[in-house]
Amino acid sequence: MGALLKPGDLVVDAGANIGNHSLYFAGIRGCKVVAFEPIPQTAKVLKHNIEINFLDELIELRNRALGATRGNAVLDAYDENNVGAARLTSRPGLHFEAKFVVSTLDEEFFSQTIRLLKVDVEGMDLEVLEGAQAIINRDRPIITCEAATETSRGRLLDWAAATGYTWVGTYCATATLILAPNEVDRRNDIELIRSAQARSSSLRTTDLEARLLRSNRYTERLHREALALNDELTLKLESLHQQVEGLEARMKDGIRRD
């Protein structure tokens, strides 16, 4: 995605977690970032990461959840050993038990046009996009959105087609789709993304081939060392066998003399 971004571009990171993407966008690409992270413990780590990397002026942290409509949510799943998998759920009528206020991107204020919208909110991804329909129609940002299942992928692609977006690539261990606007004047974005994806694929292939070569060389070395060790053990066993035979012969000779 770096090829599409230049210093000063605005990136919205919905589901920033501890800041892996936000830090890259701001620290490496020089972008302005608005990072949304609702879980207090996670947001605390994100804030610390922003500060120790001296990115306070580029990254704005908003400690709230996002969805399709304004409302309330509760924590549906949380594992302190995998905070990235924390999941919220929103239901009508949640009041006293609700721990999180849910906002929408359309209700949020942004000081400039959004260049890239990254969405990774553990199952509520499409809801975040639905709550950003007006700003997406206005700014037409590049969108990256997680689609962990075939069902969520299908729903996301249906939404993209209805919104005038094209799927142009996928990245990350958990499938994250890259969507670009269909407009003719944005074709260059599509070509840049596809070119970057091709280069990335080529680099991964080259890296894999290099790793396999190193692995093969290592295996060959282990095989040679095993053969050498086997030869050494064989010689030692033969020597030991000869010593035993000599000892037995001397014992027999001593018995005969007695």
Summary of the structure (lengths in Angstrom):
residues: 258
radius of gyration: 30.2
end to end distance: 93.1
largest distance: 111.8
contacts: 742
relative contact order: 0.10
helix: 51%
strand: 21%
